[in-house]
Amino acid sequence: MTTPHPEIRPGQSVELLKQLHILTRDGKLNQDSRRKLKQVYHLYQFIEPLLAEALAERPDIELVDHGAGKSYLGFILYDLFFKAHAPGGRIHGIETRDELVTSSRRLADKLGFSSGMRFQNLSVADSITSDRLPGRIDVVTALHACNTATDDAIRFALKKDARAIVLVPCCQAEVAAALRRNKQQALRGPIAELWRHPIHTREFGSHVTNVLRCLQLEAHGYEVTVTELVGWEHSMKNELIIARRQPERPRRRAAERLAALLGMLGLEELSERFFTS
């Protein structure tokens, strides 16, 4: 079937895009929807090879999408990849808002996707021990999971020994709060000038949070790539962290660097959050 817009990928269900309100009822694409579609497709380009690698090992691949929201990503991943290449696989959408979980379930039923999609009303933290999810997970995604929810998604992925993790962090406040609490003591040294002013505390805290996350993942045997999801003109919250499990990768140096960085910045209280063993 020929798609009505060159922006839409071949094989993409036009009906799905209408149900997700990316396309209007008469098949039109407005500027806001075009931007949203571009972002999801850009992310799909990073996730597709990770799914293909997992599929090469087993046909029943499992992906968990934390903070799924309306499950734009999950539905498009299922439509473009799982439906044709991994019919034995499954996508699990994790979301705390019950109305979004219910609407996603209804849409999956309507489109005939329910055999390969599940939606659970759970927090990211609760999902770590929930028996509603399988013990083995291949790919974990968490897009704009606010504050410590991204760290909970990392904890989930590490517990499940996920082969790949894709994160777009958002609204990191915990590290900035710790920097503020310890500011007076830290100002004895010049490095604290990096976060002396409140706006710098917020921005530096956000940056440090993601640096610590990358070191944590490396300390657990993952190869980490950091890039941007789309151009900064769309959003300042588009840092993309991609981690691939590499069992033979050296881990000790990353763990040592993480501990040293926590000590240098006076953030030892967060060592449990950014655990390395």
C-alpha positions as CSV (number, residue, x, y, z in Angstrom):
1,M,0.0,0.0,0.0
2,T,1.4,3.4,-1.0
3,T,1.7,5.8,2.0
4,P,0.3,9.3,1.6
5,H,3.4,11.0,2.9
6,P,7.1,10.5,2.0
7,E,7.9,10.9,5.7
8,I,6.1,7.6,6.5
9,R,8.2,4.5,6.3
10,P,7.3,1.7,3.9
11,G,5.2,-0.9,5.5
12,Q,3.9,1.4,8.2
13,S,0.2,1.0,9.0
14,V,-1.6,4.2,8.1
15,E,-4.5,3.1,10.3
16,L,-2.1,2.8,13.3
17,L,-0.9,6.4,12.7
18,K,-4.5,7.6,12.6
19,Q,-5.3,5.8,15.8
20,L,-2.2,7.3,17.5
21,H,-3.4,10.7,16.2
22,I,-0.2,11.2,14.2
23,L,-2.3,11.3,11.1
24,T,-5.6,13.1,11.0
25,R,-8.8,11.1,10.1
26,D,-8.4,12.2,6.5
27,G,-4.7,11.2,6.5
28,K,-3.0,14.6,6.9
29,L,0.2,15.2,8.8
30,N,0.5,18.5,10.7
31,Q,3.8,20.0,11.8
32,D,3.7,18.8,15.4
33,S,2.9,15.3,14.3
34,R,5.6,15.4,11.7
35,R,8.1,16.3,14.4
36,K,6.9,13.5,16.7
37,L,7.0,10.9,13.9
38,K,10.5,12.0,12.9
39,Q,11.7,11.6,16.5
40,V,10.1,8.1,16.8
41,Y,11.6,7.0,13.5
42,H,15.0,8.3,14.4
43,L,14.9,6.3,17.6
44,Y,13.7,3.3,15.6
45,Q,16.9,3.4,13.6
46,F,18.9,2.9,16.8
47,I,16.6,0.2,18.2
48,E,16.1,-1.9,15.0
49,P,19.7,-3.3,14.9
50,L,19.5,-4.2,18.6
51,L,16.3,-6.2,18.0
52,A,17.9,-7.9,15.0
53,E,20.9,-8.9,17.1
54,A,18.6,-10.3,19.7
55,L,16.5,-12.1,17.1
56,A,19.6,-13.8,15.7
57,E,19.9,-15.6,19.1
58,R,16.2,-16.5,19.7
59,P,12.8,-15.9,18.0
60,D,10.8,-15.1,21.1
61,I,12.5,-11.7,21.9
62,E,11.2,-9.6,24.7
63,L,11.3,-5.8,24.9
64,V,10.1,-3.7,27.9
65,D,9.3,0.0,27.3
66,H,9.3,1.8,30.7
67,G,7.2,5.0,31.0
68,A,5.4,4.0,27.9
69,G,2.8,6.8,28.0
70,K,0.5,6.3,24.9
71,S,3.0,3.7,23.6
72,Y,3.8,5.5,20.4
73,L,7.2,3.7,20.4
74,G,5.9,0.3,21.3
75,F,3.2,0.3,18.6
76,I,5.5,1.5,15.9
77,L,8.2,-1.1,16.9
78,Y,5.6,-3.8,16.7
79,D,4.2,-2.6,13.4
80,L,7.5,-2.2,11.7
81,F,9.6,-5.0,13.2
82,F,7.8,-7.5,15.4
83,K,4.9,-8.1,13.1
84,A,7.0,-9.2,10.2
85,H,10.3,-10.3,11.7
86,A,9.6,-11.5,15.2
87,P,6.0,-12.8,15.4
88,G,7.0,-14.9,18.4
89,G,8.3,-11.9,20.3
90,R,6.6,-9.6,22.7
91,I,6.6,-5.9,23.7
92,H,5.7,-5.0,27.3
93,G,4.6,-1.4,27.9
94,I,5.0,-0.2,31.6
95,E,3.0,2.8,32.6
96,T,1.6,4.2,35.9
97,R,-1.5,6.0,34.4
98,D,-4.2,3.4,34.3
99,E,-6.2,5.2,31.6
100,L,-3.3,5.1,29.2
101,V,-2.7,1.4,30.0
102,T,-6.4,0.7,29.2
103,S,-6.4,2.7,26.0
104,S,-3.3,1.0,24.8
105,R,-4.8,-2.4,25.4
106,R,-7.9,-1.5,23.5
107,L,-5.9,-0.2,20.6
108,A,-3.8,-3.4,20.5
109,D,-7.0,-5.4,20.4
110,K,-8.4,-3.2,17.6
111,L,-5.3,-3.5,15.4
112,G,-4.8,-7.2,16.0
113,F,-1.5,-6.6,17.9
114,S,-2.6,-8.1,21.3
115,S,-0.8,-11.4,20.7
116,G,2.5,-9.6,20.8
117,M,1.8,-6.6,23.1
118,R,1.2,-6.4,26.8
119,F,0.5,-3.3,28.9
120,Q,1.0,-3.2,32.7
121,N,0.0,-0.6,35.2
122,L,3.2,-0.5,37.2
123,S,5.9,1.9,38.3
124,V,9.3,1.2,37.0
125,A,10.5,0.4,40.5
126,D,7.7,-2.1,41.0
127,S,8.3,-3.8,37.7
128,I,11.7,-4.9,38.9
129,T,10.1,-7.6,41.1
130,S,6.8,-8.0,39.4
131,D,5.8,-11.5,38.3
132,R,3.8,-10.0,35.4
133,L,7.0,-9.7,33.4
134,P,9.2,-12.5,32.1
135,G,12.5,-13.3,33.8
136,R,14.4,-12.8,30.5
137,I,14.3,-9.5,28.7
138,D,16.4,-8.7,25.6
139,V,15.9,-5.0,25.1
140,V,14.9,-2.3,27.6
141,T,13.8,1.2,26.6
142,A,13.0,4.2,28.8
143,L,12.2,7.5,27.1
144,H,11.9,10.6,29.3
145,A,11.4,8.5,32.4
146,C,11.6,11.4,34.9
147,N,14.1,11.7,37.7
148,T,15.1,8.4,39.3
149,A,12.7,6.3,37.1
150,T,15.6,6.2,34.5
151,D,17.8,4.7,37.2
152,D,15.1,2.2,38.1
153,A,15.0,1.2,34.5
154,I,18.7,0.7,34.6
155,R,18.3,-1.4,37.7
156,F,15.5,-3.4,36.0
157,A,17.7,-4.0,32.9
158,L,20.7,-5.1,35.0
159,K,18.5,-7.5,37.0
160,K,17.1,-9.0,33.8
161,D,20.6,-9.1,32.2
162,A,19.2,-7.3,29.2
163,R,21.4,-7.4,26.1
164,A,20.6,-3.8,25.2
165,I,19.4,-0.7,26.9
166,V,18.1,2.5,25.2
167,L,17.6,5.6,27.4
168,V,16.5,9.2,26.9
169,P,16.8,10.6,30.4
170,C,14.7,13.5,31.7
171,C,14.3,15.8,34.7
172,Q,17.2,14.6,36.8
173,A,16.8,16.2,40.2
174,E,18.4,13.8,42.7
175,V,22.0,14.6,42.0
176,A,21.3,18.4,41.8
177,A,19.7,18.2,45.2
178,A,22.7,16.4,46.7
179,L,25.0,19.0,45.1
180,R,23.0,21.7,46.8
181,R,23.0,20.0,50.2
182,N,26.8,19.7,50.1
183,K,27.6,23.0,48.4
184,Q,29.1,24.8,51.4
185,Q,31.6,22.0,52.1
186,A,32.4,21.5,48.4
187,L,33.1,25.3,47.9
188,R,36.4,24.8,49.8
189,G,37.7,23.6,46.5
190,P,37.5,25.4,43.1
191,I,35.8,22.5,41.3
192,A,32.5,23.5,43.1
193,E,32.4,26.6,41.0
194,L,31.0,24.4,38.4
195,W,27.7,24.3,40.3
196,R,27.9,27.3,42.7
197,H,25.1,29.2,40.9
198,P,21.6,27.6,41.0
199,I,21.1,27.4,37.3
200,H,24.5,25.7,37.0
201,T,23.6,23.3,39.8
202,R,20.6,22.2,37.8
203,E,22.4,21.8,34.5
204,F,25.6,20.4,36.0
205,G,23.5,18.0,38.1
206,S,21.7,16.8,35.0
207,H,25.0,16.3,33.1
208,V,26.7,14.5,36.0
209,T,23.7,12.2,36.4
210,N,24.1,10.9,32.9
211,V,27.9,10.6,33.2
212,L,27.3,8.4,36.4
213,R,24.8,6.3,34.5
214,C,27.2,5.6,31.7
215,L,30.0,4.7,34.1
216,Q,27.6,2.4,36.0
217,L,26.6,0.6,32.8
218,E,30.2,0.2,31.8
219,A,31.0,-1.2,35.2
220,H,28.3,-3.8,34.6
221,G,29.9,-4.9,31.3
222,Y,28.1,-2.7,28.8
223,E,29.5,-0.8,25.8
224,V,28.0,2.7,26.0
225,T,27.3,5.2,23.2
226,V,26.0,8.6,23.9
227,T,24.4,10.7,21.2
228,E,21.4,12.9,20.5
229,L,18.0,11.7,19.5
230,V,17.1,14.6,17.3
231,G,18.5,18.1,16.8
232,W,18.6,20.4,19.8
233,E,16.2,22.8,18.1
234,H,13.3,20.5,19.1
235,S,14.2,19.9,22.8
236,M,17.0,20.1,25.3
237,K,16.0,16.7,26.7
238,N,17.3,14.5,23.8
239,E,20.4,12.9,25.1
240,L,20.3,9.3,24.0
241,I,22.2,6.6,25.8
242,I,22.6,3.2,24.1
243,A,24.2,0.3,26.0
244,R,25.1,-3.1,24.5
245,R,26.1,-5.9,26.9
246,Q,29.7,-7.1,26.3
247,P,30.4,-9.8,28.9
248,E,34.1,-9.8,28.2
249,R,34.4,-6.0,28.5
250,P,36.7,-4.8,31.4
251,R,34.6,-3.4,34.2
252,R,37.0,-2.4,37.0
253,R,38.2,0.9,35.7
254,A,34.7,2.2,35.1
255,A,33.7,1.2,38.7
256,E,36.8,2.9,40.1
257,R,36.2,6.1,38.1
258,L,32.5,6.2,39.2
259,A,33.5,5.9,42.9
260,A,36.3,8.5,42.5
261,L,33.8,10.9,40.8
262,L,31.2,10.5,43.6
263,G,34.0,11.3,46.1
264,M,35.3,14.3,44.2
265,L,31.8,15.8,43.9
266,G,30.8,15.0,47.5
267,L,28.1,12.6,46.3
268,E,29.0,9.5,48.2
269,E,25.5,9.3,49.6
270,L,24.4,8.3,46.0
271,S,26.7,5.2,45.8
272,E,23.7,2.9,46.3
273,R,21.8,4.5,43.5
274,F,24.8,4.1,41.1
275,F,25.8,0.7,42.4
276,T,28.5,-1.2,40.4
277,S,28.4,-4.6,42.0
